[in-house]
Amino acid sequence: MEIPLDMKRDLDKYQQARDLRISGDSIKTIAKKLLISSSTASIWTNDIQLTPEQSVHPYEEIALDVYPLVLNPHEITYNKRSS
């Protein structure tokens, strides 16, 4: 029995999703690249463990670098209203 074409496409997307996740792509990125829902991408790849380097979100790295500067009270300027 031959596999229907739409099922073959799903199998291809399934394998692509797993390959992308193994390479460190986020669930949302995988969903956008493959035009599938985030929940589908998550279900298809939920058994794949990321390395510690892969699990750090790029924005988190930036936030960790910038965060101390934002909270430095000596660098905060206030806009005072003139009476």
BALOBA-1460 file (C-alpha; in Angstrom, 3 decimals):
// residues 83
<rec num="1" residu="m" x="0.000" y="0.000" z="0.000"/>
<rec num="2" residu="e" x="1.320" y="3.424" z="-0.936"/>
<rec num="3" residu="i" x="1.574" y="6.233" z="1.615"/>
<rec num="4" residu="p" x="-0.656" y="9.216" z="0.716"/>
<rec num="5" residu="l" x="1.185" y="12.340" z="-0.456"/>
<rec num="6" residu="d" x="-0.014" y="14.545" z="2.424"/>
<rec num="7" residu="m" x="1.235" y="11.970" z="4.932"/>
<rec num="8" residu="k" x="4.627" y="11.907" z="3.183"/>
<rec num="9" residu="r" x="4.798" y="15.695" z="3.526"/>
<rec num="10" residu="d" x="3.983" y="15.395" z="7.223"/>
<rec num="11" residu="l" x="6.712" y="12.788" z="7.671"/>
<rec num="12" residu="d" x="9.181" y="15.082" z="5.904"/>
<rec num="13" residu="k" x="8.177" y="18.021" z="8.110"/>
<rec num="14" residu="y" x="8.391" y="15.797" z="11.183"/>
<rec num="15" residu="q" x="11.974" y="14.836" z="10.382"/>
<rec num="16" residu="q" x="12.881" y="18.431" z="9.473"/>
<rec num="17" residu="a" x="11.438" y="19.632" z="12.788"/>
<rec num="18" residu="r" x="13.530" y="17.106" z="14.692"/>
<rec num="19" residu="d" x="16.675" y="18.039" z="12.765"/>
<rec num="20" residu="l" x="16.103" y="21.749" z="13.416"/>
<rec num="21" residu="r" x="15.523" y="21.143" z="17.124"/>
<rec num="22" residu="i" x="18.670" y="19.032" z="17.404"/>
<rec num="23" residu="s" x="20.580" y="21.918" z="15.831"/>
<rec num="24" residu="g" x="19.187" y="24.233" z="18.549"/>
<rec num="25" residu="d" x="16.289" y="26.047" z="16.867"/>
<rec num="26" residu="s" x="13.446" y="27.196" z="19.114"/>
<rec num="27" residu="i" x="9.950" y="25.721" z="18.871"/>
<rec num="28" residu="k" x="8.581" y="28.990" z="17.468"/>
<rec num="29" residu="t" x="11.345" y="29.184" z="14.864"/>
<rec num="30" residu="i" x="10.687" y="25.607" z="13.777"/>
<rec num="31" residu="a" x="6.960" y="26.296" z="13.523"/>
<rec num="32" residu="k" x="7.548" y="29.371" z="11.353"/>
<rec num="33" residu="k" x="10.079" y="27.657" z="9.089"/>
<rec num="34" residu="l" x="7.885" y="24.613" z="8.491"/>
<rec num="35" residu="l" x="4.514" y="26.399" z="8.536"/>
<rec num="36" residu="i" x="3.178" y="24.260" z="11.374"/>
<rec num="37" residu="s" x="1.707" y="25.193" z="14.734"/>
<rec num="38" residu="s" x="3.977" y="25.676" z="17.728"/>
<rec num="39" residu="s" x="2.129" y="22.922" z="19.564"/>
<rec num="40" residu="t" x="2.811" y="20.472" z="16.728"/>
<rec num="41" residu="a" x="6.495" y="21.418" z="16.687"/>
<rec num="42" residu="s" x="6.613" y="20.961" z="20.451"/>
<rec num="43" residu="i" x="4.941" y="17.542" z="20.369"/>
<rec num="44" residu="w" x="7.180" y="16.322" z="17.548"/>
<rec num="45" residu="t" x="10.371" y="17.385" z="19.353"/>
<rec num="46" residu="n" x="9.548" y="17.110" z="23.066"/>
<rec num="47" residu="d" x="11.988" y="14.231" z="23.641"/>
<rec num="48" residu="i" x="15.018" y="16.124" z="22.298"/>
<rec num="49" residu="q" x="17.317" y="17.525" z="24.987"/>
<rec num="50" residu="l" x="19.154" y="20.743" z="24.171"/>
<rec num="51" residu="t" x="22.690" y="21.394" z="25.336"/>
<rec num="52" residu="p" x="23.130" y="24.182" z="27.928"/>
<rec num="53" residu="e" x="24.520" y="26.436" z="25.187"/>
<rec num="54" residu="q" x="21.478" y="25.806" z="22.985"/>
<rec num="55" residu="s" x="18.974" y="26.351" z="25.784"/>
<rec num="56" residu="v" x="20.071" y="29.955" z="26.468"/>
<rec num="57" residu="h" x="17.843" y="32.298" z="24.526"/>
<rec num="58" residu="p" x="19.829" y="34.957" z="22.603"/>
<rec num="59" residu="y" x="17.772" y="37.726" z="24.212"/>
<rec num="60" residu="e" x="18.600" y="36.371" z="27.662"/>
<rec num="61" residu="e" x="22.313" y="36.772" z="26.920"/>
<rec num="62" residu="i" x="21.753" y="40.392" z="25.914"/>
<rec num="63" residu="a" x="19.556" y="41.016" z="28.964"/>
<rec num="64" residu="l" x="22.210" y="39.636" z="31.299"/>
<rec num="65" residu="d" x="24.767" y="42.033" z="29.834"/>
<rec num="66" residu="v" x="22.507" y="45.097" z="29.906"/>
<rec num="67" residu="y" x="20.476" y="44.484" z="33.070"/>
<rec num="68" residu="p" x="23.047" y="45.799" z="35.598"/>
<rec num="69" residu="l" x="23.383" y="49.019" z="33.607"/>
<rec num="70" residu="v" x="19.654" y="49.595" z="33.602"/>
<rec num="71" residu="l" x="19.385" y="49.255" z="37.373"/>
<rec num="72" residu="n" x="22.373" y="51.430" z="38.277"/>
<rec num="73" residu="p" x="20.717" y="54.227" z="40.319"/>
<rec num="74" residu="h" x="23.585" y="56.615" z="39.624"/>
<rec num="75" residu="e" x="22.842" y="56.559" z="35.930"/>
<rec num="76" residu="i" x="19.103" y="57.175" z="36.200"/>
<rec num="77" residu="t" x="17.966" y="60.604" z="35.106"/>
<rec num="78" residu="y" x="14.568" y="61.980" z="35.937"/>
<rec num="79" residu="n" x="12.525" y="64.397" z="33.917"/>
<rec num="80" residu="k" x="11.450" y="67.159" z="36.259"/>
<rec num="81" residu="r" x="8.430" y="69.232" z="35.410"/>
<rec num="82" residu="s" x="8.938" y="72.932" z="35.470"/>
<rec num="83" residu="s" x="6.382" y="74.797" z="37.560"/>
